[in-house]
Amino acid sequence: MDERTEYVEKLSAQMVEWDAQIDLLKDKAKSVIAGSGADYSKAIELLQRKRDEAAVKLQGISTANGDEWTELKTGVDRVWGEVSATLRDAVMKIK
């Protein structure tokens, strides 16, 4: 398996994990006090947007030709870090 395929598979698995975590956060947010729910919804909405941005970047790597994917990898790594940080923040808010 080549480096790009391994990278895409690793990040695809991470996306599946994020989706599961986002679903759990949505469930937790539904059970919180009405006043806090709006804050939680905003945090989850931001997380979902970042996750979707990461998915678009990952798709770009999947379809990139030749060495283009290594250039795209830098942007993907940045977005991946943002999603991870946003997820951590959302989890801390909703706990």
C-alpha positions in Angstrom: 0.0 0.0 0.0 1.4 3.4 -0.9 1.8 6.3 1.4 -1.2 8.3 0.1 -3.5 5.3 0.4 -2.4 4.7 4.0 -2.9 8.4 4.7 -6.4 8.5 3.2 -7.5 5.3 5.0 -6.2 6.6 8.3 -8.0 9.9 7.9 -11.2 8.2 6.7 -11.2 6.1 9.8 -10.8 9.3 11.9 -13.8 10.8 10.1 -15.9 7.8 11.1 -14.8 8.3 14.7 -15.6 12.0 14.6 -19.0 11.3 13.2 -19.7 9.0 16.1 -18.4 11.6 18.6 -20.5 14.3 17.0 -23.6 12.2 17.3 -22.9 11.6 21.0 -22.5 15.3 21.5 -25.8 16.0 19.8 -27.5 13.5 22.1 -25.9 15.0 25.2 -26.8 18.5 24.0 -30.5 17.5 23.7 -30.5 16.6 27.4 -29.1 19.8 28.8 -30.9 22.7 30.3 -32.7 24.8 27.7 -30.6 27.9 28.4 -27.3 26.1 27.7 -28.6 24.2 24.7 -28.0 27.1 22.3 -24.4 27.4 23.3 -24.0 23.6 22.8 -25.7 23.8 19.4 -23.4 26.5 18.2 -20.3 24.4 19.3 -21.7 21.3 17.6 -22.5 23.4 14.5 -19.0 24.7 14.3 -17.6 21.2 14.8 -19.8 19.9 12.0 -18.6 22.7 9.6 -15.0 21.9 10.4 -15.6 18.2 10.0 -17.2 18.9 6.6 -14.2 21.1 5.6 -11.9 18.2 6.5 -14.0 15.8 4.4 -13.6 18.1 1.3 -9.9 18.3 1.8 -9.6 14.6 2.2 -11.6 14.1 -1.1 -9.1 16.5 -2.8 -6.2 14.3 -1.7 -8.0 11.2 -2.9 -8.5 12.6 -6.4 -5.2 14.5 -6.7 -2.7 13.5 -9.4 0.9 12.5 -8.8 2.7 14.6 -6.2 -0.1 17.1 -5.9 -1.4 15.2 -2.9 1.7 15.9 -0.9 1.1 19.7 -1.3 -2.5 19.2 -0.3 -1.4 17.2 2.8 -0.2 20.3 4.6 -3.7 21.9 4.3 -5.4 18.7 5.4 -3.1 18.4 8.4 -4.0 22.0 9.4 -7.7 21.3 9.1 -7.4 18.0 10.9 -5.8 19.8 13.8 -8.6 22.4 13.8 -11.3 19.7 13.9 -9.5 17.9 16.8 -9.2 21.1 18.8 -12.9 22.0 18.1 -14.0 18.6 19.1 -12.0 18.8 22.4 -13.6 22.2 23.1 -17.1 20.9 22.3 -16.6 17.9 24.6 -15.5 20.1 27.4 -18.4 22.5 27.0 -21.0 19.7 26.9 -19.6 17.5 29.7 
